Amino acid sequence: MFRSLIAELPNVIKKSPSKGVKNYATEATFEVKPFKLHNLQSGPPTSGKLTKDEAIKYYTEMQTIRRLETSAGNLYKEKIVRGFCHLYSGQEACAVGMRAAMKPQDNIISAYRVHGWTYLMGVSVKGVLSELTGKQGGCARGKGGSMHMYAPNFYGGNGIVGAQVPLGAGVALACHYKGNGGMCLALYGDGASNQGQVFEAYNIAHLWKLPCIFVCENNGYGMGTSASRSSCNTNYFQRGDVLPGLWVDGMDVVAVKLATEFARDYVTNHGPLVMEVFTYRYSGHSMSDPGTSYRTRDEVQEVRQTRDPISSFKDKIINAGLVAADDLKKIDAEIKKIVDEATKAAKGDSEIAVAELSTDVYASNLEGDIRGAAPNSWLKHGSLKRAVNLK
């Protein structure tokens, strides 16, 4: 059983305070890069306050995703993860910043680079890694693999390029229909930005004033093609035409949080908005892509040294006196321990039985047996908590 990392890791600091550190600051204010606006009179604030607990939480989440993806990459190289495997390393501030601004009634749908999002939306590290390895302890009992992971309010990774965008508009329509004050983040990459269905989703969302934030995670490359070679307009935040747009530095978790808070308030009151988070991926498009034929190793190394979302945030919170370097080392060690244990457990987990392959076709089956199996009777694993392996 893996308890919530966020619940337990701050205790590492409390139990063993760093030598020579008497007091921590309880909060600090951080300046962010100016936002770029489209069809907006004003934008988010260019500075934001973080408490000590928030700083620890965001650092822990980003570092956990980084470590999780490293494990996923190693499992793929060992041929324990089969099929596709798309890593999020380098883009951690995007997901963590957006998640920090979400309310309980909010939703998110994305493409297939979603191991980190799956973790943030409530699935344990073991639940993610077991799903990657096709084991029964996975969040979809091993049936979804790397691309298709789900959790409450998380409508998964989607393998058809750009297809999640109109689905996200549909989720936003459901929020509007329910009147629950929720919204949907519909994420896609710069490589999917030229899909016609993206613009169709913009159009209907604007006409119906749907609470949807269309998020272009611009990591610079759609598969092996740079944004400048695939798009005549690389200002993705402007491409919603009459829809308002917002550009944010996706390597700064504080900036992403501020931008998403602003965007959330806007879409729940006025209708859709396009948000571009400018980020970078360290790995290739997928594990089968070395990522070096269309960019240089020097380029990747420069980003790692100058813009890395984790190391830059680490420096900020240490310099602000929110936490000491020794305390972050303790957190790093605890994260490594938990991910290593989850990796070992995923390797030792078993696959589902053949008889179970035809189950889980419907969440609530109204038609009786499906190919000889009744998913909600003899298997008894249809309940949401067990199915997604929550923390």
C-alpha positions in Angstrom: 0.0 0.0 0.0 1.4 3.3 -1.1 0.2 6.3 0.9 0.1 9.8 -0.6 3.5 11.2 -1.2 2.3 14.7 -0.4 0.9 13.6 2.9 4.0 11.9 4.1 7.0 13.6 2.7 6.7 16.9 4.6 7.0 14.8 7.7 10.5 13.9 6.6 11.4 17.5 7.2 9.6 17.8 10.5 11.2 14.7 11.9 14.7 15.6 11.0 15.3 19.4 10.7 18.5 20.5 9.0 21.4 21.5 11.2 22.1 25.2 11.4 18.6 26.2 10.2 16.6 27.8 13.0 13.6 29.2 11.1 12.0 28.9 7.8 10.0 31.6 6.0 6.3 30.8 6.1 5.7 32.3 2.6 7.5 34.1 -0.2 6.6 36.1 -3.3 8.0 35.1 -6.7 8.1 37.1 -9.8 7.3 35.4 -13.1 8.0 36.2 -16.8 5.4 38.6 -18.3 2.4 36.9 -19.9 1.4 37.4 -23.5 -2.2 38.3 -24.1 -4.6 37.9 -27.0 -8.1 39.5 -27.0 -7.7 40.2 -23.3 -7.7 43.6 -21.5 -5.7 42.3 -18.6 -4.0 39.1 -17.6 -2.8 37.2 -14.5 -0.6 38.9 -11.9 3.1 38.7 -12.6 3.9 37.7 -9.0 2.5 35.1 -6.7 2.8 34.0 -3.1 3.7 30.5 -2.1 3.5 29.1 1.4 6.2 26.7 2.7 3.8 23.8 2.4 2.9 24.7 -1.2 6.5 24.9 -2.1 7.2 21.5 -0.7 4.1 20.1 -2.4 5.0 21.4 -5.8 8.7 20.3 -5.5 7.6 16.9 -4.4 5.1 16.4 -7.2 7.6 17.5 -9.9 10.4 15.4 -8.5 8.1 12.4 -8.2 7.0 12.7 -11.9 10.7 13.0 -13.0 11.6 9.9 -11.0 8.5 8.1 -12.2 9.4 8.8 -15.8 13.0 7.7 -15.3 11.7 4.4 -14.0 9.2 4.1 -16.9 12.0 4.7 -19.4 14.2 2.0 -17.7 11.3 -0.5 -17.7 10.8 0.1 -21.4 14.5 -0.5 -22.1 14.2 -3.8 -20.2 11.3 -4.6 -22.5 9.0 -4.9 -19.5 6.9 -2.0 -20.9 5.7 -2.9 -24.3 4.2 -0.8 -27.1 4.4 3.0 -26.9 5.9 5.0 -24.0 5.9 8.8 -24.1 7.8 10.5 -21.2 6.9 13.9 -19.6 10.4 14.7 -18.4 11.1 18.4 -18.7 7.4 19.4 -18.7 6.6 18.7 -15.0 5.9 22.4 -14.2 3.0 22.4 -16.7 1.0 19.6 -15.1 1.8 20.5 -11.5 1.0 24.2 -12.0 -2.3 23.4 -13.7 -3.2 20.8 -11.1 -2.5 23.4 -8.3 -5.2 25.7 -9.8 -7.9 23.1 -10.2 -11.0 22.8 -8.0 -12.6 19.4 -7.0 -15.2 19.8 -9.7 -12.7 20.5 -12.5 -11.6 18.0 -15.2 -8.7 17.3 -17.5 -8.2 15.4 -20.7 -5.0 15.0 -22.6 -3.0 13.2 -25.2 -0.8 10.2 -24.4 2.0 11.9 -22.5 0.1 11.4 -19.2 1.9 9.3 -16.7 2.5 12.4 -14.5 -1.1 13.6 -14.9 -2.3 10.2 -13.8 -0.3 10.4 -10.6 -1.4 14.0 -9.9 -5.1 13.0 -10.4 -4.9 10.4 -7.6 -3.4 7.2 -8.9 -0.5 5.8 -6.9 3.0 5.5 -8.3 2.5 1.7 -8.3 -0.8 2.1 -10.0 0.9 4.0 -12.8 3.9 1.7 -13.2 1.7 -1.5 -13.0 -0.5 -0.1 -15.8 2.6 0.6 -17.9 3.8 -3.0 -17.4 0.3 -4.4 -18.2 -0.3 -5.8 -14.7 -3.5 -6.1 -12.7 -2.5 -3.6 -10.1 -2.6 -0.9 -12.8 -5.2 1.9 -12.8 -6.9 0.2 -15.7 -5.9 -3.3 -14.6 -3.2 -3.4 -17.3 -5.6 -3.0 -20.1 -4.7 0.6 -21.1 -0.9 0.6 -20.9 1.1 3.8 -21.3 -1.5 5.7 -23.4 -4.8 5.0 -21.8 -4.9 5.8 -18.1 -7.9 7.2 -16.2 -8.9 8.5 -12.7 -11.8 10.5 -11.3 -12.2 13.7 -13.3 -9.3 12.6 -15.5 -10.5 11.5 -18.9 -7.2 9.9 -19.9 -4.6 10.0 -22.5 -5.9 9.7 -26.0 -3.9 8.1 -28.9 -5.6 9.8 -31.9 -3.8 13.1 -32.5 -6.0 16.0 -31.4 -9.1 13.9 -30.8 -9.1 14.7 -27.1 -9.8 18.4 -27.8 -13.4 18.1 -28.9 -13.9 15.5 -26.2 -12.7 18.1 -23.7 -15.3 20.6 -25.1 -17.8 17.9 -24.4 -16.7 17.5 -20.8 -17.0 21.3 -20.5 -20.5 21.0 -21.9 -21.3 18.5 -19.2 -20.0 21.0 -16.5 -22.2 23.7 -18.1 -25.2 21.3 -18.2 -24.7 20.3 -14.5 -24.2 23.9 -13.4 -21.5 22.7 -10.9 -19.1 25.6 -11.5 -16.5 23.2 -13.0 -14.4 23.5 -16.1 -12.2 21.3 -18.3 -8.6 21.5 -19.3 -8.2 20.1 -22.8 -4.5 19.5 -23.4 -2.8 19.0 -26.8 0.6 19.6 -28.2 2.0 21.9 -30.9 2.1 18.8 -33.2 -1.7 18.5 -32.9 -2.4 22.2 -33.2 -3.2 22.1 -36.9 -5.8 19.4 -36.7 -9.2 20.6 -38.0 -11.1 19.2 -35.1 -9.2 21.6 -32.7 -10.6 24.6 -34.5 -14.1 23.0 -34.7 -13.9 22.6 -30.9 -12.8 26.2 -30.5 -15.8 27.3 -32.6 -18.6 25.4 -30.8 -17.1 26.1 -27.4 -17.2 29.9 -28.2 -20.7 29.7 -29.6 -22.0 27.9 -26.5 -19.7 29.7 -24.0 -18.3 26.5 -22.6 -16.0 26.5 -19.6 -13.0 25.0 -21.4 -9.3 26.0 -21.3 -7.7 24.8 -24.5 -4.1 24.2 -23.5 -1.4 23.9 -26.1 1.7 22.3 -24.4 4.2 23.7 -26.9 7.4 21.6 -26.3 8.9 22.7 -29.6 8.5 19.5 -31.5 5.6 17.5 -32.9 7.2 14.1 -33.1 10.4 14.9 -35.1 9.2 18.2 -36.6 10.0 21.6 -35.1 7.1 24.0 -34.5 8.6 26.5 -37.0 8.5 23.8 -39.8 4.9 22.7 -39.1 3.0 25.8 -38.2 2.7 29.1 -40.1 1.8 30.8 -36.8 3.7 29.5 -33.8 2.0 31.9 -31.5 -0.4 29.2 -30.5 -2.2 31.3 -27.9 -3.4 33.6 -30.7 -4.8 30.8 -32.9 -8.3 30.8 -31.4 -9.3 33.8 -33.6 -11.9 35.5 -31.5 -11.2 33.4 -28.5 -8.9 35.1 -25.9 -5.4 33.7 -25.6 -2.7 33.6 -22.9 1.0 32.6 -23.2 2.8 31.4 -20.1 6.3 30.1 -19.4 5.7 26.4 -18.9 9.0 25.8 -17.2 7.9 27.9 -14.2 5.4 26.2 -11.9 4.4 29.4 -10.2 3.7 31.1 -13.6 1.6 28.1 -14.8 -0.4 28.2 -11.5 -1.1 31.9 -11.8 -2.1 31.6 -15.5 -4.4 28.7 -14.9 -6.1 30.4 -11.9 -6.8 33.4 -14.2 -7.9 31.2 -17.1 -10.2 29.1 -14.8 -11.9 32.3 -13.5 -12.3 33.5 -17.1 -13.8 30.4 -18.7 -16.3 29.7 -15.8 -17.6 33.3 -16.3 -17.2 34.1 -20.0 -16.5 31.0 -22.0 -13.4 29.3 -23.6 -9.8 30.5 -23.7 -6.7 29.2 -25.4 -3.6 28.9 -23.2 -0.1 28.1 -24.6 2.4 26.7 -22.1 5.9 27.1 -23.6 7.9 24.1 -22.4 10.4 21.5 -23.5 10.7 17.7 -23.5 14.0 16.1 -22.8 13.3 12.7 -24.3 12.3 11.9 -27.9 8.7 11.9 -28.9 8.4 8.4 -27.6 11.0 5.9 -26.3 11.5 4.6 -29.9 12.7 8.1 -30.9 16.3 9.0 -29.7 15.3 12.7 -30.2 18.7 13.6 -31.7 18.1 13.5 -35.4 16.1 16.8 -35.5 17.8 18.6 -32.6 21.3 18.6 -31.1 22.4 17.2 -27.8 23.8 20.6 -27.0 20.3 22.1 -27.3 18.8 19.7 -24.9 21.7 20.2 -22.4 21.3 23.9 -22.6 17.7 23.7 -21.6 18.5 21.3 -18.7 21.1 23.7 -17.4 19.2 27.0 -17.8 15.5 26.3 -17.8 14.9 23.0 -15.9 11.6 23.4 -14.1 12.7 21.4 -11.0 16.2 22.8 -10.4 15.1 26.4 -11.1 12.2 26.0 -8.6 14.5 24.3 -6.1 16.9 27.3 -6.2 14.0 29.8 -5.8 12.5 28.2 -2.7 15.9 27.7 -1.1 17.0 31.3 -1.7 13.6 32.5 -0.4 14.2 30.6 2.8 11.2 28.4 2.5 13.2 25.2 2.8 16.8 24.1 3.2 18.8 22.2 0.6 19.4 19.3 3.1 15.6 19.0 3.6 15.1 18.7 -0.2 17.7 15.9 -0.3 15.7 14.0 2.3 12.6 14.4 0.2 14.5 13.2 -2.9 15.7 10.2 -1.0 12.2 9.3 0.1 10.8 9.8 -3.4 13.5 7.4 -4.8 12.6 4.8 -2.1 8.9 4.9 -3.0 9.4 4.8 -6.7 12.0 2.0 -6.4 9.5 0.0 -4.3 6.7 0.7 -6.8 8.9 -0.4 -9.6 9.8 -3.7 -7.9 6.1 -4.3 -7.1 5.1 -3.6 -10.7 7.7 -6.1 -11.9 6.4 -8.7 -9.5 2.7 -8.1 -10.2 0.7 -10.5 -12.4 -1.4 -10.0 -15.5 -5.2 -10.4 -15.4 -6.7 -13.8 -16.2 -7.8 -14.4 -19.8 -11.5 -14.6 -18.7 -11.3 -11.0 -17.6 -10.3 -9.6 -20.9 -13.9 -9.0 -22.0 -14.9 -7.2 -18.9 -15.1 -3.5 -18.1 -16.7 -2.7 -21.4 -19.2 -0.5 -19.6 -19.0 1.2 -16.2 -22.6 0.1 -15.6 -23.6 -2.9 -17.8 -27.3 -2.9 -18.6 -27.3 -5.6 -21.2 -26.4 -8.7 -19.2 -23.5 -10.9 -20.1 -20.8 -9.6 -22.5 -19.1 -12.4 -24.4 -19.9 -14.7 -21.5 -18.6 -12.4 -18.8 -20.6 -10.1 -16.4 -18.1 -7.5 -15.3 -20.0 -6.3 -12.2 -20.9 -9.7 -10.8 -18.4 -12.4 -10.4 -15.2 -10.3 -10.7 -16.3 -7.6 -8.3 -13.6 -5.2 -9.4 -15.8 -2.5 -11.0 -15.7 -0.1 -8.1 -13.9 3.1 -8.9 -11.5 3.0 -6.0 -10.1 -0.4 -6.8 -10.2 0.1 -10.5 -7.9 3.1 -10.5 -5.7 2.1 -7.6 -6.0 5.4 -5.8 -3.4 6.5 -3.3 
